[in-house]
Amino acid sequence: MARPRSEQISLADTPYYHAVSRCVRRAFLCGEDRESGQSYEHRRQWVEDRIRLLASLFAVEVAAYAVMSNHYHIVVKLVPEQLQAVSESEILQRWSCLYKGSPALQRYTNGQQLAEHDAAELTELAADYRNRLRSLSWFMKCLNEPIARRANQEDNCTGHFWEGRYKSQALLSEAALLSCMAYVDLNPVRAGMAATPETSEHTSIKERVKPTFDQGAAVGAQLEEGALRRFDVPLRPLLAFNDQPAFAAGGNLPFAFVDYLELVDATGRVARQGKRGAIAPIQPPILQRLGIEGLVWLAQATDFEAQFRRRQNLGRPRAA
């Protein structure tokens, strides 16, 4: 029997969780339909954009993700303590990026004069929204629902897009976290969609190695589609490794990025039964493919911070 959500999420046990959502009937609703030849590949970008933007609004840090043709994986760290010192005003601002809210919230966000009873209502709303912005369930709801509406509108149809609610798994040890992240980042290689992890589209490992996320384009598209109402908060990067600068109060992943890259590369070379893909033996080691040497890694890790700062200010990735 499935366990209730309240028992699956326990911050006393671990802040790390792996979540998966699949399309109905595992159809190729986010990739290319092999029977009709019609491509839905652009929808994978919808999911990736939504993940990155929601992570800036919620007390949820993204460690890994992979958007596949008919499902996606995401590994997150829940950091509710990040919202302890956040003011009621900012909580209301964050929530109003996603939802119109009550008339009192609309008056507040539009800068209109508030009625006498509005202050008490906004205090209650802020407490409720603070709890929602700490919740993995609300994070997944705000991720999946707009994607489903947008896809159904594009297909001119109604009905379910996602196969029920998301599935979650607690990662109770560093070993579990490390193996799950590697599993997620290797998904496109195992599916035969990419030859190497760093060339796999819509994955966290490619974004870490060669950042291409365009904040301006992502926000603009979602504002146009009504999936966002505004977005006026700083963009949060992916959860850093322990040899990279920490950008958020939640801290870093408990291992080094170089070690993680080598682990992913070694794991990807092992053929897995029932899976089409593996990294070819003729491929050089991943650090060699990326042009990373141990002596210069510290400089590259430092440049990671500079790259992110420029993208945050300009809303565009640095030219390759």
Secondary structure, DSSP 8 states (H G I E B T S, - for coil): ----HHHH--TTT-SEEEEEEEBGGG--SSSB-TTT--B-THHHHHHHHHHHHHHHHSSEEEEEEEE-SSEEEEEEEE-GGGGTT--HHHHHHHHHTT----HHHHHHHTT----TTHHHHHHHHHHHHHHHTT-HHHHHHHHHHHHHHHHHHHHT--S-SBSSS-EEEE--SHHHHHHHHHHHHTHHHHTTS-SSGGG-TTBHHHHHHS----HHHHHHHHHHHTS-S---S--------TTS---STT---SS-HHHHHHHHHHHHTS--TT-S----TTS--HHHHTT--GGGHHHHHHHHHHHHHHHHHHSS----
